[in-house]
Amino acid sequence: MSREFPLAYPWRLNLEAVARSSGVHPDVVMRFVELDLIRPLGDAPGGPWFSPGVPGLIARVLRLHSELSLNYAAIPLVLDLLVRVDLLERRLVEITQVEGTA
């Protein structure tokens, strides 16, 4: 009888893993760090280390830059606005659910 183990995602990714997952060169990842578009988790030995969500963030940055022709200075503002829109949409769903049950 074999045991089944649930998939475990790594809690942090190194530079090469982020670059490979994102489909970009590691220099591009470090350039995004310099531009403060992504932030490493800290200066742990063997780093820089990144959260598992960073490849998705890099994909979003690349999409904003290439498809909408946004410069890298405007992208943090757009990302912040997208997070705020997402929070407001979640809040609206919560309010709608509460009003629907009342």
Biopython code that builds the backbone (N, CA, C, O; Angstrom):
import numpy as np
from Bio.PDB.StructureBuilder import StructureBuilder

atoms = [
    (1, "MET", "N", (0.840, -1.175, 0.000)),
    (1, "MET", "CA", (0.000, 0.000, 0.000)),
    (1, "MET", "C", (0.884, 1.236, 0.000)),
    (1, "MET", "O", (1.750, 1.393, 0.862)),
    (2, "SER", "N", (0.663, 2.103, -0.962)),
    (2, "SER", "CA", (1.481, 3.309, -1.048)),
    (2, "SER", "C", (0.802, 4.451, -0.302)),
    (2, "SER", "O", (-0.424, 4.538, -0.224)),
    (3, "ARG", "N", (1.633, 5.305, 0.232)),
    (3, "ARG", "CA", (1.111, 6.490, 0.924)),
    (3, "ARG", "C", (1.064, 7.640, -0.057)),
    (3, "ARG", "O", (1.937, 7.774, -0.914)),
    (4, "GLU", "N", (0.060, 8.457, 0.067)),
    (4, "GLU", "CA", (-0.044, 9.647, -0.777)),
    (4, "GLU", "C", (0.361, 10.863, 0.026)),
    (4, "GLU", "O", (-0.039, 11.035, 1.178)),
    (5, "PHE", "N", (1.156, 11.695, -0.598)),
    (5, "PHE", "CA", (1.595, 12.918, 0.045)),
    (5, "PHE", "C", (1.052, 14.103, -0.737)),
    (5, "PHE", "O", (1.148, 14.129, -1.964)),
    (6, "PRO", "N", (0.496, 15.064, -0.060)),
    (6, "PRO", "CA", (-0.001, 16.242, -0.779)),
    (6, "PRO", "C", (1.160, 17.013, -1.385)),
    (6, "PRO", "O", (2.279, 16.986, -0.872)),
    (7, "LEU", "N", (0.874, 17.699, -2.485)),
    (7, "LEU", "CA", (1.898, 18.527, -3.100)),
    (7, "LEU", "C", (2.304, 19.641, -2.154)),
    (7, "LEU", "O", (1.463, 20.269, -1.511)),
    (8, "ALA", "N", (3.553, 19.865, -2.082)),
    (8, "ALA", "CA", (4.058, 20.944, -1.232)),
    (8, "ALA", "C", (4.787, 21.940, -2.114)),
    (8, "ALA", "O", (5.719, 21.581, -2.834)),
    (9, "TYR", "N", (4.371, 23.156, -2.058)),
    (9, "TYR", "CA", (5.030, 24.205, -2.809)),
    (9, "TYR", "C", (6.152, 24.784, -1.964)),
    (9, "TYR", "O", (6.020, 24.887, -0.744)),
    (10, "PRO", "N", (7.240, 25.160, -2.592)),
    (10, "PRO", "CA", (8.332, 25.739, -1.801)),
    (10, "PRO", "C", (7.908, 27.078, -1.215)),
    (10, "PRO", "O", (7.133, 27.818, -1.822)),
    (11, "TRP", "N", (8.415, 27.376, -0.047)),
    (11, "TRP", "CA", (8.028, 28.638, 0.590)),
    (11, "TRP", "C", (8.876, 29.797, 0.099)),
    (11, "TRP", "O", (8.575, 30.960, 0.367)),
    (12, "ARG", "N", (9.961, 29.462, -0.638)),
    (12, "ARG", "CA", (10.760, 30.510, -1.254)),
    (12, "ARG", "C", (11.463, 29.932, -2.478)),
    (12, "ARG", "O", (11.699, 28.728, -2.573)),
    (13, "LEU", "N", (11.792, 30.827, -3.414)),
    (13, "LEU", "CA", (12.446, 30.429, -4.653)),
    (13, "LEU", "C", (13.763, 31.178, -4.777)),
    (13, "LEU", "O", (13.873, 32.339, -4.384)),
    (14, "ASN", "N", (14.761, 30.496, -5.328)),
    (14, "ASN", "CA", (16.023, 31.202, -5.573)),
    (14, "ASN", "C", (15.946, 31.923, -6.917)),
    (14, "ASN", "O", (14.954, 31.814, -7.638)),
    (15, "LEU", "N", (16.996, 32.654, -7.238)),
    (15, "LEU", "CA", (17.006, 33.486, -8.450)),
    (15, "LEU", "C", (16.795, 32.647, -9.699)),
    (15, "LEU", "O", (16.014, 33.028, -10.571)),
    (16, "GLU", "N", (17.467, 31.528, -9.800)),
    (16, "GLU", "CA", (17.355, 30.687, -10.990)),
    (16, "GLU", "C", (15.952, 30.114, -11.128)),
    (16, "GLU", "O", (15.422, 30.033, -12.236)),
    (17, "ALA", "N", (15.353, 29.719, -10.029)),
    (17, "ALA", "CA", (13.996, 29.166, -10.087)),
    (17, "ALA", "C", (12.988, 30.231, -10.519)),
    (17, "ALA", "O", (12.068, 29.950, -11.287)),
    (18, "VAL", "N", (13.167, 31.441, -10.023)),
    (18, "VAL", "CA", (12.269, 32.541, -10.422)),
    (18, "VAL", "C", (12.434, 32.834, -11.903)),
    (18, "VAL", "O", (11.451, 33.006, -12.623)),
    (19, "ALA", "N", (13.695, 32.890, -12.360)),
    (19, "ALA", "CA", (13.948, 33.179, -13.778)),
    (19, "ALA", "C", (13.377, 32.076, -14.660)),
    (19, "ALA", "O", (12.746, 32.358, -15.678)),
    (20, "ARG", "N", (13.594, 30.828, -14.277)),
    (20, "ARG", "CA", (13.098, 29.706, -15.068)),
    (20, "ARG", "C", (11.568, 29.691, -15.087)),
    (20, "ARG", "O", (10.965, 29.466, -16.136)),
    (21, "SER", "N", (10.939, 29.928, -13.935)),
    (21, "SER", "CA", (9.473, 29.939, -13.860)),
    (21, "SER", "C", (8.863, 31.093, -14.644)),
    (21, "SER", "O", (7.753, 30.989, -15.166)),
    (22, "SER", "N", (9.599, 32.185, -14.717)),
    (22, "SER", "CA", (9.095, 33.374, -15.401)),
    (22, "SER", "C", (9.433, 33.388, -16.877)),
    (22, "SER", "O", (8.826, 34.138, -17.642)),
    (23, "GLY", "N", (10.385, 32.577, -17.290)),
    (23, "GLY", "CA", (10.801, 32.563, -18.684)),
    (23, "GLY", "C", (11.666, 33.749, -19.051)),
    (23, "GLY", "O", (11.683, 34.176, -20.206)),
    (24, "VAL", "N", (12.383, 34.283, -18.079)),
    (24, "VAL", "CA", (13.274, 35.419, -18.337)),
    (24, "VAL", "C", (14.669, 35.074, -17.845)),
    (24, "VAL", "O", (14.860, 34.103, -17.112)),
    (25, "HIS", "N", (15.641, 35.876, -18.254)),
    (25, "HIS", "CA", (17.020, 35.694, -17.810)),
    (25, "HIS", "C", (17.144, 36.177, -16.355)),
    (25, "HIS", "O", (16.439, 37.103, -15.956)),
    (26, "PRO", "N", (18.025, 35.566, -15.568)),
    (26, "PRO", "CA", (18.217, 36.051, -14.181)),
    (26, "PRO", "C", (18.594, 37.528, -14.102)),
    (26, "PRO", "O", (18.271, 38.188, -13.114)),
    (27, "ASP", "N", (19.268, 38.058, -15.118)),
    (27, "ASP", "CA", (19.592, 39.493, -15.108)),
    (27, "ASP", "C", (18.328, 40.349, -15.155)),
    (27, "ASP", "O", (18.287, 41.434, -14.573)),
    (28, "VAL", "N", (17.308, 39.867, -15.838)),
    (28, "VAL", "CA", (16.038, 40.607, -15.889)),
    (28, "VAL", "C", (15.397, 40.621, -14.501)),
    (28, "VAL", "O", (14.847, 41.636, -14.074)),
    (29, "VAL", "N", (15.470, 39.496, -13.808)),
    (29, "VAL", "CA", (14.910, 39.440, -12.443)),
    (29, "VAL", "C", (15.637, 40.439, -11.548)),
    (29, "VAL", "O", (15.005, 41.183, -10.798)),
    (30, "MET", "N", (16.973, 40.452, -11.630)),
    (30, "MET", "CA", (17.726, 41.378, -10.780)),
    (30, "MET", "C", (17.489, 42.837, -11.191)),
    (30, "MET", "O", (17.525, 43.734, -10.349)),
    (31, "ARG", "N", (17.249, 43.066, -12.473)),
    (31, "ARG", "CA", (16.923, 44.436, -12.919)),
    (31, "ARG", "C", (15.586, 44.876, -12.315)),
    (31, "ARG", "O", (15.437, 46.028, -11.907)),
    (32, "PHE", "N", (14.620, 43.962, -12.257)),
    (32, "PHE", "CA", (13.331, 44.286, -11.644)),
    (32, "PHE", "C", (13.493, 44.546, -10.148)),
    (32, "PHE", "O", (12.771, 45.361, -9.575)),
    (33, "VAL", "N", (14.445, 43.851, -9.516)),
    (33, "VAL", "CA", (14.724, 44.126, -8.099)),
    (33, "VAL", "C", (15.291, 45.537, -7.959)),
    (33, "VAL", "O", (14.888, 46.287, -7.070)),
    (34, "GLU", "N", (16.229, 45.898, -8.841)),
    (34, "GLU", "CA", (16.825, 47.238, -8.795)),
    (34, "GLU", "C", (15.769, 48.321, -9.017)),
    (34, "GLU", "O", (15.848, 49.398, -8.427)),
    (35, "LEU", "N", (14.782, 48.035, -9.869)),
    (35, "LEU", "CA", (13.717, 49.003, -10.147)),
    (35, "LEU", "C", (12.617, 48.970, -9.082)),
    (35, "LEU", "O", (11.643, 49.718, -9.170)),
    (36, "ASP", "N", (12.775, 48.105, -8.078)),
    (36, "ASP", "CA", (11.813, 47.961, -6.976)),
    (36, "ASP", "C", (10.449, 47.463, -7.473)),
    (36, "ASP", "O", (9.417, 47.759, -6.872)),
    (37, "LEU", "N", (10.458, 46.716, -8.561)),
    (37, "LEU", "CA", (9.226, 46.110, -9.055)),
    (37, "LEU", "C", (8.933, 44.812, -8.311)),
    (37, "LEU", "O", (7.772, 44.456, -8.111)),
    (38, "ILE", "N", (9.979, 44.112, -7.906)),
    (38, "ILE", "CA", (9.843, 42.927, -7.069)),
    (38, "ILE", "C", (10.833, 43.055, -5.926)),
    (38, "ILE", "O", (11.864, 43.717, -6.045)),
    (39, "ARG", "N", (10.500, 42.408, -4.817)),
    (39, "ARG", "CA", (11.375, 42.509, -3.646)),
    (39, "ARG", "C", (11.769, 41.114, -3.179)),
    (39, "ARG", "O", (10.916, 40.238, -3.039)),
    (40, "PRO", "N", (13.060, 40.910, -2.938)),
    (40, "PRO", "CA", (13.473, 39.631, -2.369)),
    (40, "PRO", "C", (13.006, 39.529, -0.919)),
    (40, "PRO", "O", (12.662, 40.529, -0.289)),
    (41, "LEU", "N", (13.003, 38.305, -0.405)),
    (41, "LEU", "CA", (12.534, 38.080, 0.956)),
    (41, "LEU", "C", (13.546, 38.561, 1.989)),
    (41, "LEU", "O", (13.170, 38.839, 3.128)),
    (42, "GLY", "N", (14.796, 38.664, 1.626)),
    (42, "GLY", "CA", (15.807, 39.099, 2.570)),
    (42, "GLY", "C", (17.166, 38.632, 2.119)),
    (42, "GLY", "O", (17.326, 38.112, 1.015)),
    (43, "ASP", "N", (18.135, 38.821, 2.975)),
    (43, "ASP", "CA", (19.506, 38.441, 2.633)),
    (43, "ASP", "C", (19.896, 37.160, 3.345)),
    (43, "ASP", "O", (20.889, 37.133, 4.072)),
    (44, "ALA", "N", (19.141, 36.117, 3.151)),
    (44, "ALA", "CA", (19.501, 34.834, 3.727)),
    (44, "ALA", "C", (20.666, 34.252, 2.930)),
    (44, "ALA", "O", (20.835, 34.578, 1.755)),
    (45, "PRO", "N", (21.456, 33.410, 3.549)),
    (45, "PRO", "CA", (22.572, 32.800, 2.807)),
    (45, "PRO", "C", (22.081, 32.063, 1.568)),
    (45, "PRO", "O", (21.041, 31.404, 1.586)),
    (46, "GLY", "N", (22.853, 32.189, 0.492)),
    (46, "GLY", "CA", (22.478, 31.533, -0.761)),
    (46, "GLY", "C", (21.459, 32.304, -1.553)),
    (46, "GLY", "O", (20.987, 31.818, -2.581)),
    (47, "GLY", "N", (21.099, 33.499, -1.106)),
    (47, "GLY", "CA", (20.043, 34.285, -1.741)),
    (47, "GLY", "C", (20.502, 35.034, -2.940)),
    (47, "GLY", "O", (21.660, 34.871, -3.322)),
    (48, "PRO", "N", (19.715, 35.828, -3.558)),
    (48, "PRO", "CA", (18.439, 36.321, -3.039)),
    (48, "PRO", "C", (17.342, 35.268, -3.172)),
    (48, "PRO", "O", (17.353, 34.435, -4.078)),
    (49, "TRP", "N", (16.393, 35.336, -2.232)),
    (49, "TRP", "CA", (15.252, 34.437, -2.205)),
    (49, "TRP", "C", (13.988, 35.246, -2.458)),
    (49, "TRP", "O", (13.879, 36.410, -2.071)),
    (50, "PHE", "N", (13.034, 34.592, -3.121)),
    (50, "PHE", "CA", (11.799, 35.277, -3.495)),
    (50, "PHE", "C", (10.600, 34.436, -3.074)),
    (50, "PHE", "O", (10.705, 33.218, -2.926)),
    (51, "SER", "N", (9.468, 35.094, -2.884)),
    (51, "SER", "CA", (8.240, 34.369, -2.558)),
    (51, "SER", "C", (7.756, 33.625, -3.804)),
    (51, "SER", "O", (8.091, 34.020, -4.920)),
    (52, "PRO", "N", (6.981, 32.565, -3.634)),
    (52, "PRO", "CA", (6.496, 31.800, -4.789)),
    (52, "PRO", "C", (5.587, 32.604, -5.719)),
    (52, "PRO", "O", (5.356, 32.179, -6.851)),
    (53, "GLY", "N", (5.070, 33.741, -5.283)),
    (53, "GLY", "CA", (4.210, 34.554, -6.133)),
    (53, "GLY", "C", (4.961, 35.475, -7.086)),
    (53, "GLY", "O", (4.348, 36.125, -7.933)),
    (54, "VAL", "N", (6.281, 35.535, -6.953)),
    (54, "VAL", "CA", (7.063, 36.469, -7.771)),
    (54, "VAL", "C", (6.999, 36.146, -9.266)),
    (54, "VAL", "O", (6.898, 37.082, -10.060)),
    (55, "PRO", "N", (7.051, 34.874, -9.704)),
    (55, "PRO", "CA", (6.918, 34.639, -11.157)),
    (55, "PRO", "C", (5.611, 35.194, -11.728)),
    (55, "PRO", "O", (5.600, 35.708, -12.847)),
    (56, "GLY", "N", (4.534, 35.101, -10.994)),
    (56, "GLY", "CA", (3.274, 35.688, -11.452)),
    (56, "GLY", "C", (3.349, 37.193, -11.531)),
    (56, "GLY", "O", (2.808, 37.802, -12.454)),
    (57, "LEU", "N", (4.020, 37.795, -10.563)),
    (57, "LEU", "CA", (4.203, 39.249, -10.575)),
    (57, "LEU", "C", (5.068, 39.679, -11.754)),
    (57, "LEU", "O", (4.786, 40.694, -12.391)),
    (58, "ILE", "N", (6.118, 38.915, -12.049)),
    (58, "ILE", "CA", (6.972, 39.235, -13.201)),
    (58, "ILE", "C", (6.162, 39.143, -14.493)),
    (58, "ILE", "O", (6.312, 39.979, -15.383)),
    (59, "ALA", "N", (5.317, 38.139, -14.592)),
    (59, "ALA", "CA", (4.474, 38.008, -15.793)),
    (59, "ALA", "C", (3.558, 39.214, -15.934)),
    (59, "ALA", "O", (3.342, 39.712, -17.039)),
    (60, "ARG", "N", (3.020, 39.681, -14.812)),
    (60, "ARG", "CA", (2.136, 40.857, -14.854)),
    (60, "ARG", "C", (2.908, 42.108, -15.254)),
    (60, "ARG", "O", (2.411, 42.922, -16.033)),
    (61, "VAL", "N", (4.124, 42.266, -14.726)),
    (61, "VAL", "CA", (4.965, 43.423, -15.077)),
    (61, "VAL", "C", (5.299, 43.392, -16.566)),
    (61, "VAL", "O", (5.211, 44.413, -17.249)),
    (62, "LEU", "N", (5.682, 42.215, -17.066)),
    (62, "LEU", "CA", (6.027, 42.109, -18.485)),
    (62, "LEU", "C", (4.816, 42.416, -19.363)),
    (62, "LEU", "O", (4.941, 43.061, -20.404)),
    (63, "ARG", "N", (3.648, 41.950, -18.936)),
    (63, "ARG", "CA", (2.429, 42.202, -19.712)),
    (63, "ARG", "C", (2.092, 43.698, -19.721)),
    (63, "ARG", "O", (1.757, 44.256, -20.766)),
    (64, "LEU", "N", (2.180, 44.337, -18.561)),
    (64, "LEU", "CA", (1.898, 45.775, -18.505)),
    (64, "LEU", "C", (2.875, 46.563, -19.366)),
    (64, "LEU", "O", (2.495, 47.532, -20.023)),
    (65, "HIS", "N", (4.144, 46.138, -19.360)),
    (65, "HIS", "CA", (5.161, 46.852, -20.135)),
    (65, "HIS", "C", (4.994, 46.623, -21.635)),
    (65, "HIS", "O", (5.096, 47.567, -22.419)),
    (66, "SER", "N", (4.744, 45.401, -22.034)),
    (66, "SER", "CA", (4.719, 45.105, -23.468)),
    (66, "SER", "C", (3.366, 45.393, -24.109)),
    (66, "SER", "O", (3.312, 45.935, -25.213)),
    (67, "GLU", "N", (2.274, 45.039, -23.434)),
    (67, "GLU", "CA", (0.957, 45.186, -24.056)),
    (67, "GLU", "C", (0.360, 46.574, -23.876)),
    (67, "GLU", "O", (-0.349, 47.065, -24.754)),
    (68, "LEU", "N", (0.638, 47.201, -22.758)),
    (68, "LEU", "CA", (0.077, 48.531, -22.516)),
    (68, "LEU", "C", (1.111, 49.637, -22.663)),
    (68, "LEU", "O", (0.803, 50.816, -22.485)),
    (69, "SER", "N", (2.350, 49.247, -22.990)),
    (69, "SER", "CA", (3.432, 50.209, -23.208)),
    (69, "SER", "C", (3.661, 51.122, -22.012)),
    (69, "SER", "O", (4.004, 52.294, -22.169)),
    (70, "LEU", "N", (3.467, 50.574, -20.815)),
    (70, "LEU", "CA", (3.746, 51.355, -19.609)),
    (70, "LEU", "C", (5.236, 51.320, -19.336)),
    (70, "LEU", "O", (5.880, 50.290, -19.533)),
    (71, "ASN", "N", (5.791, 52.435, -18.885)),
    (71, "ASN", "CA", (7.192, 52.407, -18.499)),
    (71, "ASN", "C", (7.306, 51.827, -17.094)),
    (71, "ASN", "O", (6.323, 51.732, -16.360)),
    (72, "TYR", "N", (8.529, 51.442, -16.738)),
    (72, "TYR", "CA", (8.718, 50.752, -15.463)),
    (72, "TYR", "C", (8.439, 51.646, -14.261)),
    (72, "TYR", "O", (8.189, 51.141, -13.167)),
    (73, "ALA", "N", (8.477, 52.948, -14.439)),
    (73, "ALA", "CA", (8.166, 53.855, -13.327)),
    (73, "ALA", "C", (6.672, 53.867, -13.022)),
    (73, "ALA", "O", (6.280, 54.081, -11.875)),
    (74, "ALA", "N", (5.837, 53.643, -14.026)),
    (74, "ALA", "CA", (4.387, 53.681, -13.823)),
    (74, "ALA", "C", (3.825, 52.340, -13.347)),
    (74, "ALA", "O", (2.729, 52.294, -12.790)),
    (75, "ILE", "N", (4.554, 51.270, -13.559)),
    (75, "ILE", "CA", (4.029, 49.941, -13.254)),
    (75, "ILE", "C", (3.725, 49.745, -11.769)),
    (75, "ILE", "O", (2.682, 49.170, -11.459)),
    (76, "PRO", "N", (4.578, 50.193, -10.817)),
    (76, "PRO", "CA", (4.197, 50.022, -9.399)),
    (76, "PRO", "C", (2.873, 50.694, -9.045)),
    (76, "PRO", "O", (2.097, 50.153, -8.258)),
    (77, "LEU", "N", (2.611, 51.855, -9.612)),
    (77, "LEU", "CA", (1.341, 52.545, -9.358)),
    (77, "LEU", "C", (0.175, 51.710, -9.880)),
    (77, "LEU", "O", (-0.833, 51.549, -9.192)),
    (78, "VAL", "N", (0.309, 51.182, -11.088)),
    (78, "VAL", "CA", (-0.759, 50.369, -11.677)),
    (78, "VAL", "C", (-0.968, 49.095, -10.849)),
    (78, "VAL", "O", (-2.104, 48.688, -10.604)),
    (79, "LEU", "N", (0.136, 48.468, -10.421)),
    (79, "LEU", "CA", (0.006, 47.255, -9.605)),
    (79, "LEU", "C", (-0.704, 47.559, -8.293)),
    (79, "LEU", "O", (-1.544, 46.780, -7.843)),
    (80, "ASP", "N", (-0.366, 48.696, -7.676)),
    (80, "ASP", "CA", (-1.033, 49.083, -6.434)),
    (80, "ASP", "C", (-2.518, 49.323, -6.668)),
    (80, "ASP", "O", (-3.346, 48.910, -5.857)),
    (81, "LEU", "N", (-2.860, 49.976, -7.751)),
    (81, "LEU", "CA", (-4.270, 50.221, -8.064)),
    (81, "LEU", "C", (-5.015, 48.912, -8.330)),
    (81, "LEU", "O", (-6.169, 48.767, -7.927)),
    (82, "LEU", "N", (-4.367, 47.962, -9.003)),
    (82, "LEU", "CA", (-5.003, 46.671, -9.257)),
    (82, "LEU", "C", (-5.274, 45.922, -7.957)),
    (82, "LEU", "O", (-6.307, 45.266, -7.825)),
    (83, "VAL", "N", (-4.353, 46.013, -6.994)),
    (83, "VAL", "CA", (-4.570, 45.375, -5.689)),
    (83, "VAL", "C", (-5.762, 46.022, -4.987)),
    (83, "VAL", "O", (-6.598, 45.332, -4.404)),
    (84, "ARG", "N", (-5.833, 47.348, -5.048)),
    (84, "ARG", "CA", (-6.947, 48.054, -4.404)),
    (84, "ARG", "C", (-8.288, 47.714, -5.061)),
    (84, "ARG", "O", (-9.292, 47.548, -4.369)),
    (85, "VAL", "N", (-8.307, 47.609, -6.376)),
    (85, "VAL", "CA", (-9.535, 47.226, -7.081)),
    (85, "VAL", "C", (-9.959, 45.820, -6.655)),
    (85, "VAL", "O", (-11.141, 45.562, -6.423)),
    (86, "ASP", "N", (-8.981, 44.915, -6.555)),
    (86, "ASP", "CA", (-9.285, 43.546, -6.139)),
    (86, "ASP", "C", (-9.877, 43.522, -4.730)),
    (86, "ASP", "O", (-10.848, 42.811, -4.474)),
    (87, "LEU", "N", (-9.291, 44.300, -3.817)),
    (87, "LEU", "CA", (-9.822, 44.362, -2.449)),
    (87, "LEU", "C", (-11.246, 44.918, -2.431)),
    (87, "LEU", "O", (-12.110, 44.405, -1.720)),
    (88, "LEU", "N", (-11.482, 45.959, -3.207)),
    (88, "LEU", "CA", (-12.822, 46.552, -3.248)),
    (88, "LEU", "C", (-13.843, 45.587, -3.849)),
    (88, "LEU", "O", (-14.989, 45.533, -3.403)),
    (89, "GLU", "N", (-13.424, 44.825, -4.860)),
    (89, "GLU", "CA", (-14.340, 43.845, -5.452)),
    (89, "GLU", "C", (-14.684, 42.750, -4.445)),
    (89, "GLU", "O", (-15.831, 42.312, -4.363)),
    (90, "ARG", "N", (-13.684, 42.311, -3.679)),
    (90, "ARG", "CA", (-13.956, 41.301, -2.647)),
    (90, "ARG", "C", (-14.904, 41.847, -1.589)),
    (90, "ARG", "O", (-15.820, 41.155, -1.145)),
    (91, "ARG", "N", (-14.680, 43.081, -1.194)),
    (91, "ARG", "CA", (-15.543, 43.717, -0.192)),
    (91, "ARG", "C", (-16.971, 43.845, -0.718)),
    (91, "ARG", "O", (-17.927, 43.641, 0.031)),
    (92, "LEU", "N", (-17.120, 44.180, -1.989)),
    (92, "LEU", "CA", (-18.442, 44.297, -2.591)),
    (92, "LEU", "C", (-19.152, 42.945, -2.589)),
    (92, "LEU", "O", (-20.352, 42.878, -2.322)),
    (93, "VAL", "N", (-18.433, 41.881, -2.879)),
    (93, "VAL", "CA", (-19.026, 40.537, -2.851)),
    (93, "VAL", "C", (-19.475, 40.197, -1.433)),
    (93, "VAL", "O", (-20.556, 39.642, -1.240)),
    (94, "GLU", "N", (-18.644, 40.529, -0.437)),
    (94, "GLU", "CA", (-19.007, 40.261, 0.956)),
    (94, "GLU", "C", (-20.272, 41.026, 1.335)),
    (94, "GLU", "O", (-21.172, 40.459, 1.955)),
    (95, "ILE", "N", (-20.351, 42.290, 0.976)),
    (95, "ILE", "CA", (-21.519, 43.108, 1.315)),
    (95, "ILE", "C", (-22.760, 42.560, 0.619)),
    (95, "ILE", "O", (-23.835, 42.497, 1.215)),
    (96, "THR", "N", (-22.609, 42.167, -0.634)),
    (96, "THR", "CA", (-23.739, 41.615, -1.385)),
    (96, "THR", "C", (-24.232, 40.322, -0.746)),
    (96, "THR", "O", (-25.437, 40.077, -0.687)),
    (97, "GLN", "N", (-23.300, 39.488, -0.264)),
    (97, "GLN", "CA", (-23.691, 38.236, 0.379)),
    (97, "GLN", "C", (-24.407, 38.493, 1.696)),
    (97, "GLN", "O", (-25.386, 37.816, 2.010)),
    (98, "VAL", "N", (-23.927, 39.467, 2.473)),
    (98, "VAL", "CA", (-24.566, 39.787, 3.752)),
    (98, "VAL", "C", (-25.966, 40.352, 3.512)),
    (98, "VAL", "O", (-26.909, 39.979, 4.210)),
    (99, "GLU", "N", (-26.108, 41.234, 2.547)),
    (99, "GLU", "CA", (-27.418, 41.811, 2.252)),
    (99, "GLU", "C", (-28.368, 40.765, 1.680)),
    (99, "GLU", "O", (-29.580, 40.853, 1.878)),
    (100, "GLY", "N", (-27.827, 39.780, 0.975)),
    (100, "GLY", "CA", (-28.665, 38.732, 0.408)),
    (100, "GLY", "C", (-29.219, 37.791, 1.455)),
    (100, "GLY", "O", (-30.292, 37.218, 1.269)),
    (101, "THR", "N", (-28.496, 37.623, 2.565)),
    (101, "THR", "CA", (-28.955, 36.726, 3.624)),
    (101, "THR", "C", (-29.827, 37.445, 4.633)),
    (101, "THR", "O", (-30.544, 36.794, 5.393)),
    (102, "ALA", "N", (-29.789, 38.779, 4.665)),
    (102, "ALA", "CA", (-30.567, 39.534, 5.661)),
    (102, "ALA", "C", (-32.012, 39.676, 5.242)),
    (102, "ALA", "O", (-32.807, 40.282, 5.962)),
]
sb = StructureBuilder()
sb.init_structure("model")
sb.init_model(0)
sb.init_chain("A")
sb.init_seg("    ")
for serial, (resi, resn, name, xyz) in enumerate(atoms, 1):
    if name == "N":
        sb.init_residue(resn, " ", resi, " ")
    sb.init_atom(name, np.array(xyz, "f"), 0.0, 1.0, " ", f" {name:<3s}", serial, name[0])
structure = sb.get_structure()
